[in-house]
């Protein structure tokens, strides 16, 4: 049992039991996320606060169109199809109409919600499990019960807004025919989903809790808070306790934290309003605040979330949960200029009391600047001792360069087998990308918008990422339960020197008999035009293996320093499993000295220089093999393949030059850095040298032993002694 849950369980049980005995204290509706007092204050400030007025007018215009449309509550249909999307739009329209009724008192808004609920009250009791669930826990309206949770959480807010306007008979009908059957489906029929520590569980508990608050049903609120066993092993508090590290980092990744953020914050806000004695925003050392800030910092400069694990490449901070969170976090935790900056990017505030406070501060600010996040490391796991995620940043605003490395837990069912995987963002786009999920979301013709089979056969596999593959096999041999029992380990993360930033981590046991360590630098050298990535990946093995080191990229190959044979007539997949079956081999070369490949992406050239101390193969590939339904995107990949035992893969990724097709301009097509050499490596240290034009020489010394910023190190390789203090030393000569 988690300590922070135990500390407040007794208090909350006492409060709830007292409420059950004496009756919940009568309070005005609505009570979940908007009050009539707030609505009045907002109405009186619309002409004074442009960002608030624009947000309100967007809400009003959309809702006014909705309430004059025909009520349509269709029979359940395919995910991503008309019926699926109609039911989603219905809960949005009902919630928005509830807000507009609270703002204006115009009965047309309340009548719209009543007509919609009447239709659902007729339909819902007639439905059985959704016929198109396809191995998922089915709802009745939707193919998975998760969507039922979302429907209930939003509709609860609409019901909250018109609760006092409705007759007792209406309320009895809706609770009997819709809300209680839905609660039973969510929390009784699927207790394992309700209690599972997962974003689905977050939605389940919040939905049940919010409708319980509206209905003044303390049994439901108890169940929502403490789980089906009423002992804290499940429920909302266990979700908050178990899904986030002490830093607020979310184990499933940024794409899913923006989704989990909605139920997390909406139920927290509802609890704070209805039962402020819980002090939910103080729970677990203000973990809700930390969760929000970790989410918005898990973004690229263009606002898109860094797409680790199952993730869309385009989801960004305009997501509804983040927009709501910007206002709520500002209200509950106080002024922060970065929240004003987020509001500027979002172009909106949430239309409640929190949004009003944010809009007032936004209007009063002398200047509002979009946030520039700094380099940061998040620890992973609910105890903070299960690896982490490191983000190195250099530059300002949208011109920032970002290097991110993943070295935490697997990520539950949405996790990918990609420990020590890195991504690189530059000049406004992902230069070295993560594939993200294999899914065409909400496109009915693509498996109903669900996850495609290729999500398992390719997107989750190690080869789909920028990390080492051993013997052509995926980490943990594609066994999720085994992966969930493990985690990588942070080694060190040091960013005090803005010109030399480093992240280092270890992943041991992901392949039998193999330990792995990756150390990555983001280096600014005034002699070079752009910051450079130095990547040192060390393998300590008990036998000889075949290693593949892939790097995925966007753009067009411009040149190489080696000759290769291109598969121009017949292409074959790289292998028969573990994701290799989905990659066409497009070219191959045998190399025995440093290999360099340059590609053009946007207006900049990128050169990938890798150390080759023995005979290796350089393989070019393209995704799309064994893909009969054209589910995969066609994207290039480059990999070095070599056989050996203990190995170091050292490489440099150098941006350089400029290209403008419209102006027919190309400069700096060749890189400055020309050679990289591993001078030696052991369990104690790795030393390498990088040389380039104009006698440029970098010597990099890396501590492979236990991390210690004060420790003196001394190693000797090939008769040369290297000494330094701390975890690394970089000499830029």
GUNULUM-838264 format. One record per residue (C-alpha): residue in one letter; x, y, z. Coordinates in steps of 0.2 Angstrom, whole numbers, plus 5000, padded with zeros to 4 digits. Layout:
% GUNULUM-838264
aXYZ/...
This chain:
% GUNULUM-838264
x500050005000/x500750174995/x501150285010/x500350445003/x498750355000/x498750285018/x498950455025/x497350525018/x496350365017/x495750375035/x495250555033/x494350535017/x493350375023/x492850475038/x492250625028/x491350515016/x490550405029/x489950555038/x489250625022/x488350465019/x487550465037/x487050655038/x486850685019/x487950775008/x487950965012/x486851045000/x487751154987/x487251254971/x487451174954/x488451164944/x489851104955/x491151004944/x492151124933/x491051284932/x489951384944/x488651514942/x489651634951/x491151614939/x489951624924/x489351794930/x491151854932/x491651794915/x490151874907/x490652044915/x492452034909/x492251974891/x492452154884/x493952184895/x494952024891/x495151984873/x495851804875/x494351764886/x493151834875/x493851744860/x493751574870/x491951614875/x491451664857/x492151504850/x491151404863/x489551494859/x489751494840/x490051304840/x488651264853/x487351374844/x487651274828/x487451114838/x485851154846/x484851194830/x485451024822/x484450864823/x484650754838/x485550594831/x485950454843/x486350314831/x486650124834/x488450084838/x489550074823/x491450044818/x492750134827/x493150294817/x491550274808/x490050394808/x489150324824/x490750324834/x491150504829/x489350554832/x489250494850/x490950584853/x490250744846/x488650724856/x489550724873/x490550874867/x488950964862/x488050924878/x489550984889/x489651144879/x487851174880/x487851144898/x489151284900/x488151394889/x486651374899/x487651414915/x488251574906/x486651634899/x485251544907/x484451524890/x483351364891/x483651314873/x485351254879/x484651144893/x483251084882/x484551024869/x485450924883/x483750854889/x483250794871/x484950714869/x484850624886/x483050574882/x483650484867/x485150404876/x483950344890/x482850254876/x484350184867/x485650134881/x484549994890/x484249904873/x486149884870/x487249744873/x489149734871/x489749824856/x489849694841/x491449764834/x492549764850/x493949654841/x494749584857/x494549744867/x493449764883/x491849824874/x490749964879/x488949974873/x489050134863/x490850114858/x492049974853/x493049994869/x492450034887/x493750174887/x492650284876/x491150254887/x492250324901/x492550484891/x490750494886/x490250484904/x491550604911/x490950744898/x489150704900/x489250714919/x489750894917/x488250934905/x487150844918/x487950944932/x487551114923/x485651074921/x485350964936/x484351084946/x483351134930/x482850954927/x481350874936/x481650734949/x480750614936/x481950664923/x483450644934/x482850474940/x482650414922/x484350464916/x485150394932/x484150224930/x484350204911/x486050284907/x487150334921/x487050184934/x487050054920/x488650144913/x489450144930/x489049964932/x489849924915/x491450024919/x491749974937/x490849814940/x490849714924/x492649764921/x493449784938/x495149734931/x495049884919/x494450004933/x495849954945/x497249934932/x498550074934/x498450134916/x497750284907/x496150184905/x496050164924/x496250354926/x494750384914/x493650254922/x493950314940/x493750494936/x492150464926/x491350364940/x491950494953/x491250644943/x489450564940/x489550514958/x489850694964/x488350754953/x487150624959/x487750644977/x488150464978/x489550434990/x489750244986/x490250294969/x491450434975/x492250304987/x492350174973/x493150304961/x494450354974/x494950194982/x494450054968/x493249914968/x493949834984/x493850004993/x495549985000/x496650094989/x497449964978/x496450034964/x495550194961/x495950374956/x497250404970/x498150244966/x498150304948/x498950464953/x500150374965/x500650244952/x500750324935/x501850464939/x503650464945/x504150594959/x504550714945/x502850694937/x503450594922/x502150474915/x502750304911/x501750284895/x502450434887/x501950604882/x500650564870/x499650464883/x499950594897/x499050724887/x497650604886/x497750554905/x497850734909/x496050774906/x495250644918/x496650684930/x496350874931/x494450864928/x494150754943/x495450844954/x494551004950/x492850934954/x493550864971/x494351024975/x492651114972/x491450984980/x492650924994/x494051044997/x494550965013/x495350825003/x496650954997/x496950844981/x498050974973/x499250944987/x499250754986/x500950674984/x501950834986/x500950924972/x501150784960/x499750854949/x500751004946/x502250904942/x501350794930/x500750944920/x502451024919/x503250864914/x502050844900/x502251014893/x504151004894/x504050834885/x503850934869/x504850994854/x504951184851/x503551164838/x502451114853/x502250924847/x502550794861/x504050694860/x503350534852/x504050394863/x503050224864/x501350224855/x501150404849/x500550514836/x501950624828/x500750774827/x499950784844/x500350944853/x500051064867/x498351114859/x497650954866/x496050984876/x496850914892/x498351034891/x497251184887/x496251144902/x497751114913/x498551284908/x497151374916/x496951254931/x498751244936/x498851434935/x497451454946/x497851314959/x499751344960/x500051524956/x500751644943/x502051574931/x502551674915/x502751504906/x500951474908/x500551644900/x501651584886/x500751424884/x499151524883/x499851634870/x500251474859/x498551394863/x497651564859/x496351524872/x495951504890/x494751374898/x493051464900/x492851444919/x493551534935/x495251474932/x495251534914/x494651704920/x496151724932/x497351664918/x496551794906/x496751934918/x498551894921/x498851884902/x498052054899/x499052134913/x500752064908/x501852194900/x502452054888/x501951874885/x503351764878/x503251584872/x504151474884/x505851414881/x506151254891/x507851204897/x508751044897/x507950924910/x507950744916/x506450654922/x506650504934/x505450354930/x504450234940/x503250274955/x504850274966/x505950374954/x507250234954/x506850154937/x507850244925/x507250404917/x507150514901/x508450644897/x508150804886/x509650904881/x509251074873/x510251214866/x509651374857/x508151484860/x506251474856/x505751384840/x507651374834/x508051254849/x509051094845/x508350954856/x509250784859/x508150664869/x508550484876/x507450354884/x508050244898/x506650204909/x505250084911/x504349984897/x502850094897/x501449964900/x500449904885/x500950054875/x502750034878/x504049994864/x505649884865/x506850034863/x507950054878/x509350184875/x508350254860/x508650434855/x507850564845/x508550724838/x507550884833/x508251024823/x507651174812/x505851144817/x505750964813/x506250784819/x507850754810/x508150584818/x506350524822/x505350394831/x504150304820/x502750324833/x501250214832/x500650114817/x498950184817/x497850294806/x496850364820/x494950384817/x495150324799/x493750194798/x494550104782/x496150084792/x495649944804/x494350064811/x495650184817/x496350054829/x498150004831/x498649914816/x499449734816/x501049824811/x501149914827/x501649754835/x502649684820/x503549844817/x503250004827/x503649924844/x505149824838/x506949884842/x507449894824/x506150034822/x507050144834/x508750224835/x509650094847/x510649934846/x509949774839/x510849614844/x510749454833/x509249534823/x508149514839/x507049634848/x507449674866/x506749554879/x506349444863/x504749544861/x504049484878/x503049624886/x502849544903/x504749524904/x505049704899/x503849764912/x504949684925/x506449784920/x507049954918/x508650044912/x509650144924/x510250324923/x512150344924/x512350534924/x511550684917/x512550844917/x512051014909/x512851144919/x513951184905/x512751244891/x514151204877/x514451034883/x512950934889/x512850744892/x511650614896/x512250434900/x511250274904/x511450084905/x510249944900/x510849774906/x510049604903/x508849664889/x509849534879/x510549374887/x512349404893/x512449584886/x512649744896/x512449914886/x512850084890/x512450244879/x513250414882/x512750564871/x513350734870/x512650894863/x514151004860/x514351184854/x516051224847/x516151404841/x517151344825/x515651254819/x513951334813/x512851214823/x512851104839/x513450924836/x512850764843/x514150634849/x513550464852/x514550324861/x513650164863/x514650024872/x514249844873/x514949724885/x514549544879/x514949364885/x515049294867/x515149354849/x513549424842/x512949514826/x512549694830/x511549814820/x511550004824/x510150094815/x509850274813/x508150334805/x508150494796/x507150614785/x507750684769/x508750634754/x510450554753/x511750674745/x513350584746/x514450454755/x516250424757/x516150244752/x515450144737/x513850044739/x512849924728/x511049974725/x509549854724/x508849934708/x507949784701/x507449664715/x507249714733/x507149594747/x506649614766/x508049624778/x507449474788/x505949374793/x505449434809/x505749564823/x505249704812/x506649664799/x505249594788/x504549764785/x506149844779/x506749834761/x508549824758/x508949964746/x510849964746/x512349894754/x514249924756/x515649844765/x516749964774/x518349954784/x518650134789/x517650274795/x515950284786/x515150454782/x513350484775/x512650654771/x510850684768/x509850844765/x508350884776/x507451054775/x508751184772/x510151094781/x511350954778/x511650824791/x513250704791/x513250544800/x515050494804/x515350324812/x516950244818/x517350084809/x518849994817/x518549824808/x517549764793/x515749814794/x514249834782/x513349984779/x511549944775/x510250064768/x508350014770/x506650084767/x505050034777/x503649954768/x504049774765/x502749644769/x501449774770/x500049724759/x498749854765/x500049994764/x499850034782/x501650084785/x502450254780/x503950234768/x505450304777/x507350274776/x508450194788/x510350174788/x511250044799/x512949984803/x513149794805/x514649714813/x515049554822/x516049554838/x516049534857/x516349694867/x516149844855/x515950024855/x514950114842/x515550294841/x514750414829/x514450604826/x512950684819/x513450854812/x512250984804/x513051094792/x512851204777/x511251284769/x510151244754/x508751354746/x508051274730/x507051434726/x508651534726/x509751394719/x510851414733/x511951274741/x513451304753/x514351194765/x513851024758/x515350944766/x515550914784/x516950994795/x517150834806/x518050704796/x518650564807/x518150484823/x519250354832/x518950254848/x520650254857/x520150134869/x518750064881/x518549964896/x517349944911/x518150094918/x518150214903/x518050254885/x519150374876/x518850434858/x519550574847/x518650674833/x519650774821/x519150894807/x519551034796/x520751164801/x521651054814/x520051034824/x520350894837/x519150844851/x519650714864/x518250644874/x518450544890/x516950454897/x516750374914/x515950194912/x516150154931/x514950214945/x514450394942/x515350524953/x515650704949/x517150714960/x518050554956/x519850564949/x520050444934/x521650384926/x521650254911/x522950204899/x522650144881/x524050104868/x525350184880/x524450344882/x523850394899/x522150494901/x521650584917/x520150684922/x518950724936/x517150684936/x516050584924/x516750654908/x518050774900/x517850854883/x519450944876/x518951054861/x520651084853/
